[in-house]
Amino acid sequence: MAAQKRSIKELTMLNNDPIDGVEIDHDDKDMLTWKITITGLEETPYEGGTFILHVTFPNDYPFKAPVLSFKTKIYHPNISNDDKGSMCLGLLRPDSWKPSTRMTTVLAFVKQILTTPEPDEAIEVNIAKEFKDNNKEFTKKAKEWTKKYAKR
Amino acid sequence: MDSDDEMSGLSSQDDFRGDLDSDGGSLGSAFDDEDEPDVGFSQDKEIVKHKKRSYEVEYSIYGPADIQAQQDKQVEEVSQILGQPVAASAILLRHLRWNKERLIESYMERQEAVLDIAGLGSGSVQSPRTHVMKNFTCTICYDDEPGTTTYALKCGHRYCVDCYRQYLATKIQDEGEAARIQCPTQDCHQVVDSKSMDLLVTAELKARYEILLTRTYVDDIEKLKWCPAPNCEYAVQCEIKPRELSRIVPTVECACHHRFCFGCTLQDHQPTPCMLVKKWLKKCEDDSETANWISANTKECPKCQSGIEKNGGCNHMTCRKCKHEFCWICMGLWSEHGQSWYNCNRFEEKSGVNGRDAQAKSRAALDRYLHYYNRYATHELSAKLDKDLYVKTERKMINLQAASGLSWIEVQFLDTASKALQQCRQSLKWTYAFAYYLKRNNMTEMFEDNQKDLQMAVEALSEMFEKPVTELKPLKVEILDKTAYCNKRREILLEDAADKLKKGEQLFREN
């Protein structure tokens, strides 16, 4: 119940004070799953793309971190290149998660990671290596994927 | 000064014995005295009795109470030196991973900064208490009922006690976290101290918290390691440093009798050094597809081709059907395995000519690997089979005792023999990984001679061990002799290998 209540509260706060380029959608019957649409930021390889991200709140939320899952395929060192599209770094890591962390902070963090990947905390090591050693190639591939998978 | 005493108190038995007079009251001595009767005493005494062999290392074993006492004593001392309360001192020590000298030094230099980084903040210390608030909204659960009981650490970030409790319970129970649980606020690094725990969590959780704290203590200290055996609560202390691991294979035996390598905590893998063990296991994993057929438990009789399943540890096989006698390892005639003919531990590298083209080369590399892997895997399996056989035999022995007129004590020679077989096969198994990486030279020859001797001794004992129970009684003396001989051969092999490793000679192939 606590998870439900907190999630509603978070939603209200985000509705009152929305984040640029981030839309939140949800099913009234299931407040523990949010469907989020993020618009790729300008001057990043994700520009022009629209990325769908599901946020699932575990039953013991906010004592456990929300689970993030990209439904749109994305070429990024910190997002797993599988059917889960999971993102788990920084404040989202189980040992770093604090129950007082608000969803505004989480979503702002996601936006920031999309702009500035963290190759040292990569989940996709090969992409991270490319990002560091051959950034041109990385940007090219990330743009291709955006075009292929993230165009509306 | 105090810290010097402490260090010697925690150091190896050797040091402790060395300055027994001056340091009689130290931790080390207290533990040794206490533990002698029930902990690891047998091998401790043995080490004292015979001179330490080159493949043996010094170590001590500590039980849960010893470890707790060690921690308490250090916390107490630091608390007195720094003038900080015990709870805070414990946090400081844990933060600096129990490096007392470094803590005291940096604390003296920049007290504020150290307290801050350790999550203690500054300001006066008062005993923690909860507050009932009239107008309060908890930013975790967003409850705003009047009269909520709340709690905050020194940082002042206040939450309702229910949320605080659940937060701590999640951390302790689900995540196994203890020493580094911080305030629930994003970016606040204030650490939840032991007194706050007392105030907030149940006795049951507190007990779990203490266990976890002890665990991190051992994890934090390089020279302490938990025994990896399931449910074992002992920790082993050994002075071997990670950088020494290419030259020493520090095998220790816990009070629970589990023998493991202090370097990598894998099961005893003498004489092979940790890095080669890692490489070998990786290789076996990678090549398992190719080597699958080897692990199959059956082979065909080389003469009549009937399927044979191995049911004992001995590698001298006699086909039930055609009575053909052969060696399980090389499938050659057993009669050729007489004293001077025994060479099935040795891989004969076929010389130059057919190794020319790439395909032949890779084929040869595979053959070479399979040769060693085959023997490695065989001894692993045989050790298990020997053990199973002993369990079966033990059961029979109980029935036999009355008939044979031997007392239970007298039949213990089988137990001794079984243990020797286990240990020798464990070492023998790893000699094949060792040999796989060895360079070919005179020293290799010597190693393989030792390997051959040990293998022959083990197979001879193993064969006797498989005799029907009724025939075992007259064999007692011989089995005892063979057991002693096996142990001796193992010592010689390990000693030779350890000596060479220690000298740091270029023993191994490059890749």
Interface residues (C-beta under 8 A of the other chain):
Chain A: A2 K5 R6 K9 D60 P62 F63 K64 L91 P94 D95 K98 P99 S100 T101 T105
Chain B: T139 I140 C141 Y142 H157 Y159 C163 Q166 Y167 T170 D174 E175 E177 Q182 C183 P184 T185 Q186 C188
